[in-house]
């Protein structure tokens, strides 16, 4: 296992270098720079001279070829210096990302917990009642939910729950006067604002995981050892929980490991629709502002989490199934 981990970490490091190199090249070759995409530059009275732009480009290193600038950025990363966001008044990228993490975690962690709490019982129920009219109805509804794009559902929810019924806030994370509220009122206010985004984050995953568990359970319950357990008089509940479900954990924990990047990456479209100040919206804003350091900081973090998630999935696979060994 140790040799396998060392090999995987080495491959992951090379993959991370390749990803950041390609992304840095693409970002630096987009039209415009952080100095020329400021909306204030549209006002002729606030435009700076070409000489001043050249001076600032030299100051921030924008006059260097992108491949040379990449290795400068890489050297700064090795010193744990993620750079500064020029459009955000030279605010450190690390502090800017840390500021957005809690908002994303509110949605992603809540959605993940709800997904597993609902999908596992629903998948097992579908297996037990396979072929019944109620099971077919539930499966059809789940398939329809999985086919519905989350951004379309977001717009419908905003129209119904916010505009028509007025039950929930339309967008944002907090209401006006949030700073003057009590602790309970602040918590409830954030919960109200988070309900629609959480629904949009959850229903697709719920539908997918429920159908995934059902499909794996359907395959397992046809195995010989399940028929043997039933022939010995083992109760149906024990057959499902202690014999069949344990063997579906192998692909399930693999999926759990791959959800790690999603905990912090957020969703660009949904966070834009709900004006939710999370990581996805920060990525979108950074691209529009050509905020090179922030884009690369987020890319590095998301890529690292993806590689760690894949490694975690492999390790969990071996933990769940002792037959699996790595050399």
C-alpha positions as a Markdown table, in Angstrom:
| # | Residue | x | y | z |
|---|---|---|---|---|
| 1 | Unk | 0.0 | 0.0 | 0.0 |
| 2 | Unk | 2.8 | 2.4 | 0.8 |
| 3 | Unk | 4.5 | 1.9 | -2.5 |
| 4 | Unk | 1.1 | 2.5 | -4.2 |
| 5 | Unk | 0.5 | 5.7 | -2.3 |
| 6 | Unk | 4.0 | 7.1 | -3.1 |
| 7 | Unk | 3.4 | 6.2 | -6.8 |
| 8 | Unk | 0.0 | 7.8 | -6.9 |
| 9 | Unk | 1.2 | 11.0 | -5.1 |
| 10 | Unk | 4.0 | 11.3 | -7.7 |
| 11 | Unk | 1.6 | 10.9 | -10.6 |
| 12 | Unk | -0.7 | 13.3 | -8.9 |
| 13 | Unk | 2.0 | 15.9 | -8.6 |
| 14 | Unk | 2.9 | 15.6 | -12.3 |
| 15 | Unk | -0.8 | 15.8 | -13.2 |
| 16 | Unk | -1.2 | 18.9 | -11.1 |
| 17 | Unk | 1.8 | 20.6 | -12.8 |
| 18 | Unk | 0.3 | 19.8 | -16.3 |
| 19 | Unk | -3.2 | 21.1 | -15.3 |
| 20 | Unk | -1.9 | 24.4 | -13.9 |
| 21 | Unk | 0.5 | 24.9 | -16.8 |
| 22 | Unk | -2.3 | 24.5 | -19.4 |
| 23 | Unk | -4.8 | 26.6 | -17.5 |
| 24 | Unk | -2.2 | 29.4 | -16.9 |
| 25 | Unk | -1.5 | 29.5 | -20.6 |
| 26 | Unk | -5.2 | 29.7 | -21.5 |
| 27 | Unk | -5.9 | 32.4 | -18.9 |
| 28 | Unk | -2.9 | 34.6 | -19.9 |
| 29 | Unk | -3.9 | 34.4 | -23.5 |
| 30 | Unk | -7.5 | 35.7 | -22.9 |
| 31 | Unk | -8.1 | 39.2 | -24.2 |
| 32 | Unk | -7.5 | 41.9 | -21.6 |
| 33 | Unk | -5.7 | 42.0 | -18.3 |
| 34 | Unk | -6.7 | 42.9 | -14.7 |
| 35 | Unk | -5.7 | 46.4 | -15.6 |
| 36 | Unk | -8.0 | 46.8 | -18.6 |
| 37 | Unk | -11.2 | 45.0 | -17.5 |
| 38 | Unk | -12.1 | 47.3 | -14.7 |
| 39 | Unk | -15.6 | 48.8 | -15.5 |
| 40 | Unk | -14.4 | 52.1 | -14.3 |
| 41 | Unk | -12.1 | 52.2 | -17.3 |
| 42 | Unk | -15.2 | 52.7 | -19.4 |
| 43 | Unk | -15.4 | 56.3 | -18.0 |
| 44 | Unk | -13.0 | 58.5 | -20.1 |
| 45 | Unk | -12.3 | 60.6 | -17.1 |
| 46 | Unk | -10.9 | 57.6 | -15.2 |
| 47 | Unk | -8.9 | 56.0 | -17.9 |
| 48 | Unk | -5.1 | 55.9 | -17.3 |
| 49 | Unk | -2.5 | 56.6 | -19.9 |
| 50 | Unk | -0.8 | 54.0 | -22.0 |
| 51 | Unk | 2.5 | 54.8 | -20.3 |
| 52 | Unk | 0.9 | 54.2 | -16.9 |
| 53 | Unk | -0.5 | 50.8 | -18.1 |
| 54 | Unk | 2.9 | 49.8 | -19.3 |
| 55 | Unk | 4.4 | 50.7 | -16.0 |
| 56 | Unk | 1.8 | 48.7 | -14.1 |
| 57 | Unk | 2.2 | 45.7 | -16.4 |
| 58 | Unk | 5.9 | 45.7 | -15.7 |
| 59 | Unk | 5.2 | 46.1 | -12.0 |
| 60 | Unk | 2.9 | 43.1 | -11.9 |
| 61 | Unk | 4.9 | 41.0 | -14.4 |
| 62 | Unk | 2.3 | 41.1 | -17.2 |
| 63 | Unk | 5.0 | 42.1 | -19.7 |
| 64 | Unk | 6.7 | 38.7 | -19.4 |
| 65 | Unk | 5.8 | 35.7 | -21.7 |
| 66 | Unk | 3.1 | 33.6 | -20.1 |
| 67 | Unk | 5.4 | 30.5 | -19.7 |
| 68 | Unk | 8.0 | 32.5 | -17.9 |
| 69 | Unk | 5.3 | 34.1 | -15.7 |
| 70 | Unk | 4.0 | 30.6 | -14.9 |
| 71 | Unk | 7.3 | 29.5 | -13.4 |
| 72 | Unk | 7.4 | 32.7 | -11.3 |
| 73 | Unk | 3.9 | 31.9 | -10.1 |
| 74 | Unk | 5.0 | 28.3 | -9.4 |
| 75 | Unk | 7.9 | 29.5 | -7.4 |
| 76 | Unk | 5.6 | 31.7 | -5.3 |
| 77 | Unk | 3.3 | 28.7 | -4.7 |
| 78 | Unk | 6.2 | 26.7 | -3.4 |
| 79 | Unk | 6.6 | 29.4 | -0.8 |
| 80 | Unk | 2.9 | 29.3 | -0.1 |
| 81 | Unk | 2.4 | 32.7 | -1.6 |
| 82 | Unk | -0.8 | 32.6 | -3.7 |
| 83 | Unk | -0.5 | 36.1 | -4.9 |
| 84 | Unk | -2.9 | 39.1 | -4.7 |
| 85 | Unk | -6.1 | 39.9 | -6.4 |
| 86 | Unk | -5.6 | 43.2 | -8.3 |
| 87 | Unk | -9.3 | 43.8 | -9.0 |
| 88 | Unk | -10.0 | 43.3 | -5.2 |
| 89 | Unk | -7.6 | 46.0 | -4.1 |
| 90 | Unk | -4.6 | 43.7 | -3.9 |
| 91 | Unk | -6.3 | 41.5 | -1.3 |
| 92 | Unk | -4.4 | 38.2 | -0.7 |
| 93 | Unk | -5.9 | 35.4 | -2.7 |
| 94 | Unk | -5.8 | 33.0 | 0.3 |
| 95 | Unk | -7.8 | 35.4 | 2.3 |
| 96 | Unk | -10.2 | 36.0 | -0.6 |
| 97 | Unk | -10.8 | 32.3 | -1.0 |
| 98 | Unk | -11.1 | 31.7 | 2.8 |
| 99 | Unk | -13.8 | 34.4 | 2.9 |
| 100 | Unk | -16.0 | 32.4 | 0.4 |
| 101 | Unk | -15.5 | 28.9 | 1.8 |
| 102 | Unk | -18.1 | 29.1 | 4.5 |
| 103 | Unk | -20.9 | 30.1 | 2.1 |
| 104 | Unk | -20.1 | 27.2 | -0.2 |
| 105 | Unk | -19.8 | 24.7 | 2.7 |
| 106 | Unk | -23.3 | 25.7 | 3.9 |
| 107 | Unk | -24.7 | 24.5 | 0.6 |
| 108 | Unk | -22.5 | 21.6 | -0.3 |
| 109 | Unk | -22.3 | 19.9 | 3.2 |
| 110 | Unk | -26.0 | 20.2 | 3.8 |
| 111 | Unk | -26.8 | 18.9 | 0.3 |
| 112 | Unk | -24.4 | 16.0 | 0.7 |
| 113 | Unk | -25.8 | 14.9 | 4.1 |
| 114 | Unk | -29.4 | 15.2 | 2.8 |
| 115 | Unk | -28.4 | 13.2 | -0.3 |
| 116 | Unk | -27.1 | 10.2 | 1.7 |
| 117 | Unk | -29.8 | 10.3 | 4.3 |
| 118 | Unk | -32.5 | 10.1 | 1.7 |
| 119 | Unk | -31.0 | 8.2 | -1.2 |
| 120 | Unk | -29.8 | 5.1 | 0.8 |
| 121 | Unk | -33.3 | 4.3 | 2.4 |
| 122 | Unk | -34.9 | 5.2 | -0.9 |
| 123 | Unk | -32.6 | 2.9 | -2.9 |
| 124 | Unk | -33.2 | 0.0 | -0.4 |
| 125 | Unk | -36.9 | 0.6 | -0.5 |
| 126 | Unk | -36.9 | 0.4 | -4.3 |
| 127 | Unk | -35.0 | -2.9 | -4.1 |
| 128 | Unk | -37.5 | -4.5 | -1.7 |
| 129 | Unk | -40.5 | -3.2 | -3.6 |
| 130 | Unk | -39.0 | -3.8 | -7.1 |
| 131 | Unk | -41.7 | -4.2 | -9.8 |
| 132 | Unk | -44.5 | -2.8 | -7.7 |
| 133 | Unk | -46.6 | 0.1 | -9.0 |
| 134 | Unk | -45.3 | 2.4 | -6.2 |
| 135 | Unk | -41.7 | 1.6 | -7.0 |
| 136 | Unk | -42.2 | 2.2 | -10.7 |
| 137 | Unk | -43.8 | 5.6 | -9.9 |
| 138 | Unk | -40.9 | 6.6 | -7.6 |
| 139 | Unk | -38.4 | 5.5 | -10.2 |
| 140 | Unk | -40.1 | 7.5 | -12.9 |
| 141 | Unk | -40.2 | 10.6 | -10.7 |
| 142 | Unk | -36.5 | 10.2 | -9.9 |
| 143 | Unk | -35.6 | 9.8 | -13.5 |
| 144 | Unk | -37.5 | 13.0 | -14.3 |
| 145 | Unk | -35.7 | 14.8 | -11.5 |
| 146 | Unk | -32.4 | 13.6 | -12.8 |
| 147 | Unk | -33.2 | 14.8 | -16.3 |
| 148 | Unk | -34.2 | 18.3 | -15.1 |
| 149 | Unk | -31.3 | 20.8 | -15.2 |
| 150 | Unk | -30.7 | 22.4 | -11.9 |
| 151 | Unk | -30.6 | 26.0 | -13.3 |
| 152 | Unk | -34.0 | 25.5 | -14.8 |
| 153 | Unk | -35.4 | 24.2 | -11.5 |
| 154 | Unk | -33.7 | 27.2 | -9.8 |
| 155 | Unk | -35.7 | 29.7 | -12.0 |
| 156 | Unk | -39.0 | 27.9 | -11.4 |
| 157 | Unk | -38.4 | 27.8 | -7.7 |
| 158 | Unk | -37.6 | 31.5 | -7.7 |
| 159 | Unk | -40.8 | 32.3 | -9.6 |
| 160 | Unk | -43.0 | 30.0 | -7.4 |
| 161 | Unk | -41.6 | 30.3 | -3.9 |
| 162 | Unk | -40.2 | 33.8 | -4.0 |
| 163 | Unk | -42.2 | 35.8 | -6.5 |
| 164 | Unk | -45.6 | 34.1 | -6.5 |
| 165 | Unk | -45.9 | 32.9 | -2.9 |
| 166 | Unk | -43.3 | 35.1 | -1.2 |
| 167 | Unk | -42.3 | 32.3 | 1.1 |
| 168 | Unk | -38.5 | 32.5 | 0.6 |
| 169 | Unk | -36.0 | 35.3 | -0.3 |
| 170 | Unk | -35.3 | 35.6 | -4.0 |
| 171 | Unk | -31.5 | 35.8 | -3.9 |
| 172 | Unk | -28.5 | 36.6 | -1.7 |
| 173 | Unk | -27.3 | 35.0 | 1.5 |
| 174 | Unk | -28.6 | 37.5 | 4.0 |
| 175 | Unk | -31.3 | 40.1 | 4.3 |
| 176 | Unk | -31.0 | 43.8 | 4.9 |
| 177 | Unk | -30.4 | 44.6 | 8.5 |
| 178 | Unk | -28.7 | 41.2 | 9.1 |
| 179 | Unk | -26.0 | 42.8 | 11.3 |
| 180 | Unk | -28.6 | 44.0 | 13.8 |
| 181 | Unk | -30.4 | 40.6 | 14.2 |
| 182 | Unk | -30.0 | 38.2 | 17.1 |
| 183 | Unk | -28.0 | 35.0 | 16.7 |
| 184 | Unk | -31.1 | 32.9 | 16.2 |
| 185 | Unk | -32.5 | 35.4 | 13.7 |
| 186 | Unk | -29.3 | 35.4 | 11.8 |
| 187 | Unk | -29.2 | 31.6 | 11.6 |
| 188 | Unk | -32.9 | 31.5 | 10.4 |
| 189 | Unk | -32.2 | 34.2 | 7.9 |
| 190 | Unk | -29.3 | 32.3 | 6.3 |
| 191 | Unk | -31.4 | 29.1 | 6.4 |
| 192 | Unk | -34.2 | 30.8 | 4.5 |
| 193 | Unk | -31.9 | 32.1 | 1.8 |
| 194 | Unk | -30.2 | 28.7 | 1.5 |
| 195 | Unk | -33.3 | 26.6 | 1.1 |
| 196 | Unk | -33.8 | 27.0 | -2.7 |
| 197 | Unk | -30.1 | 26.6 | -3.5 |
| 198 | Unk | -29.9 | 23.5 | -1.3 |
| 199 | Unk | -32.9 | 22.0 | -3.1 |
| 200 | Unk | -31.3 | 22.6 | -6.5 |
| 201 | Unk | -28.0 | 21.1 | -5.2 |
| 202 | Unk | -29.7 | 18.1 | -3.8 |
| 203 | Unk | -32.4 | 16.7 | -6.0 |
| 204 | Unk | -30.2 | 15.7 | -8.9 |
| 205 | Unk | -27.7 | 13.9 | -6.6 |
| 206 | Unk | -30.6 | 12.3 | -4.7 |
| 207 | Unk | -32.1 | 10.9 | -7.9 |
| 208 | Unk | -28.7 | 9.6 | -9.2 |
| 209 | Unk | -27.6 | 8.0 | -5.9 |
| 210 | Unk | -31.0 | 6.4 | -5.3 |
| 211 | Unk | -31.0 | 4.8 | -8.8 |
| 212 | Unk | -27.3 | 3.9 | -8.4 |
| 213 | Unk | -28.0 | 2.1 | -5.1 |
| 214 | Unk | -31.0 | 0.3 | -6.6 |
| 215 | Unk | -29.1 | -0.8 | -9.7 |
| 216 | Unk | -26.3 | -2.3 | -7.6 |
| 217 | Unk | -28.7 | -3.9 | -5.1 |
| 218 | Unk | -30.6 | -5.5 | -8.0 |
| 219 | Unk | -27.4 | -7.1 | -9.2 |
| 220 | Unk | -26.3 | -8.2 | -5.7 |
| 221 | Unk | -29.7 | -9.8 | -4.7 |
| 222 | Unk | -29.4 | -12.2 | -7.7 |
| 223 | Unk | -26.1 | -13.7 | -6.4 |
| 224 | Unk | -26.0 | -17.2 | -5.1 |
| 225 | Unk | -25.1 | -16.3 | -1.5 |
| 226 | Unk | -28.2 | -14.2 | -1.2 |
| 227 | Unk | -30.4 | -17.1 | -2.4 |
| 228 | Unk | -28.5 | -19.3 | 0.1 |
| 229 | Unk | -29.2 | -16.9 | 3.0 |
| 230 | Unk | -32.9 | -16.8 | 2.1 |
| 231 | Unk | -33.0 | -20.6 | 1.8 |
| 232 | Unk | -31.6 | -20.8 | 5.4 |
| 233 | Unk | -34.5 | -18.7 | 6.7 |
| 234 | Unk | -32.7 | -15.4 | 7.2 |
| 235 | Unk | -35.2 | -12.6 | 7.6 |
| 236 | Unk | -35.7 | -10.3 | 4.5 |
| 237 | Unk | -34.5 | -7.3 | 6.5 |
| 238 | Unk | -31.3 | -9.0 | 7.5 |
| 239 | Unk | -30.7 | -10.2 | 4.0 |
| 240 | Unk | -31.0 | -6.7 | 2.6 |
| 241 | Unk | -29.0 | -4.9 | 5.3 |
| 242 | Unk | -26.3 | -7.4 | 6.4 |
| 243 | Unk | -25.7 | -9.3 | 3.2 |
| 244 | Unk | -26.8 | -7.4 | 0.1 |
| 245 | Unk | -26.2 | -3.7 | 1.2 |
| 246 | Unk | -22.7 | -4.4 | 2.5 |
| 247 | Unk | -21.6 | -5.4 | -1.0 |
| 248 | Unk | -23.0 | -2.3 | -2.6 |
| 249 | Unk | -20.8 | -0.2 | -0.3 |
| 250 | Unk | -17.8 | -0.8 | -2.6 |
| 251 | Unk | -19.0 | 1.4 | -5.5 |
| 252 | Unk | -20.8 | 3.7 | -3.1 |
| 253 | Unk | -17.7 | 4.6 | -1.2 |
| 254 | Unk | -15.9 | 5.2 | -4.5 |
| 255 | Unk | -18.5 | 7.8 | -5.3 |
| 256 | Unk | -18.2 | 9.3 | -1.8 |
| 257 | Unk | -14.5 | 9.9 | -2.4 |
| 258 | Unk | -15.1 | 11.6 | -5.7 |
| 259 | Unk | -17.6 | 14.0 | -4.0 |
| 260 | Unk | -14.7 | 15.7 | -2.1 |
| 261 | Unk | -14.0 | 18.4 | -4.9 |
| 262 | Unk | -17.7 | 19.3 | -4.9 |
| 263 | Unk | -17.6 | 20.3 | -1.3 |
| 264 | Unk | -15.6 | 23.4 | -2.1 |
| 265 | Unk | -16.0 | 23.9 | -5.8 |
| 266 | Unk | -19.6 | 25.1 | -5.6 |
| 267 | Unk | -21.7 | 25.6 | -8.7 |
| 268 | Unk | -21.0 | 28.5 | -11.0 |
| 269 | Unk | -24.5 | 28.8 | -12.6 |
| 270 | Unk | -26.5 | 28.2 | -9.4 |
| 271 | Unk | -24.5 | 30.6 | -7.3 |
| 272 | Unk | -24.9 | 33.2 | -10.0 |
| 273 | Unk | -28.7 | 32.7 | -10.2 |
| 274 | Unk | -29.1 | 33.0 | -6.4 |
| 275 | Unk | -26.3 | 35.6 | -6.0 |
| 276 | Unk | -24.8 | 33.3 | -3.5 |
| 277 | Unk | -21.3 | 34.4 | -2.4 |
| 278 | Unk | -19.6 | 31.1 | -2.8 |
| 279 | Unk | -16.6 | 29.6 | -4.6 |
| 280 | Unk | -18.3 | 29.1 | -7.9 |
| 281 | Unk | -19.3 | 32.7 | -8.1 |
| 282 | Unk | -15.8 | 33.8 | -7.1 |
| 283 | Unk | -14.4 | 31.7 | -10.0 |
| 284 | Unk | -16.9 | 33.3 | -12.4 |
| 285 | Unk | -16.1 | 36.8 | -11.2 |
| 286 | Unk | -12.4 | 36.2 | -11.4 |
| 287 | Unk | -12.6 | 35.0 | -15.0 |
| 288 | Unk | -14.5 | 38.1 | -16.0 |
| 289 | Unk | -12.0 | 40.4 | -14.3 |
| 290 | Unk | -9.0 | 38.4 | -15.6 |
| 291 | Unk | -7.9 | 38.0 | -12.0 |
| 292 | Unk | -5.0 | 35.7 | -12.8 |
| 293 | Unk | -3.8 | 34.9 | -9.3 |
| 294 | Unk | -7.3 | 34.1 | -8.0 |
| 295 | Unk | -8.2 | 31.9 | -11.0 |
| 296 | Unk | -5.0 | 30.0 | -10.6 |
| 297 | Unk | -5.5 | 29.7 | -6.8 |
| 298 | Unk | -8.9 | 28.3 | -7.3 |
| 299 | Unk | -7.8 | 26.0 | -10.1 |
| 300 | Unk | -4.9 | 24.6 | -8.0 |
| 301 | Unk | -7.3 | 24.0 | -5.1 |
| 302 | Unk | -10.0 | 22.3 | -7.2 |
| 303 | Unk | -7.4 | 20.1 | -9.0 |
| 304 | Unk | -5.8 | 19.1 | -5.8 |
| 305 | Unk | -9.1 | 18.2 | -4.2 |
| 306 | Unk | -10.0 | 16.1 | -7.3 |
| 307 | Unk | -6.8 | 14.2 | -7.1 |
| 308 | Unk | -7.2 | 13.7 | -3.4 |
| 309 | Unk | -10.7 | 12.5 | -3.9 |
| 310 | Unk | -9.6 | 9.9 | -6.4 |
| 311 | Unk | -6.9 | 8.7 | -4.0 |
| 312 | Unk | -9.3 | 8.6 | -1.1 |
| 313 | Unk | -11.8 | 6.6 | -3.2 |
| 314 | Unk | -9.1 | 4.0 | -4.0 |
| 315 | Unk | -8.1 | 3.7 | -0.3 |
| 316 | Unk | -11.7 | 3.4 | 0.8 |
| 317 | Unk | -12.2 | 0.7 | -1.8 |
| 318 | Unk | -9.5 | -1.4 | -0.2 |
| 319 | Unk | -10.9 | -0.7 | 3.3 |
| 320 | Unk | -14.4 | -1.9 | 2.4 |
| 321 | Unk | -13.2 | -4.9 | 0.3 |
| 322 | Unk | -10.3 | -6.7 | 2.0 |
| 323 | Unk | -9.8 | -8.7 | -1.2 |
| 324 | Unk | -8.5 | -5.5 | -2.9 |
| 325 | Unk | -4.8 | -4.9 | -2.5 |
| 326 | Unk | -2.4 | -2.4 | -4.0 |
| 327 | Unk | 1.2 | -2.9 | -4.8 |
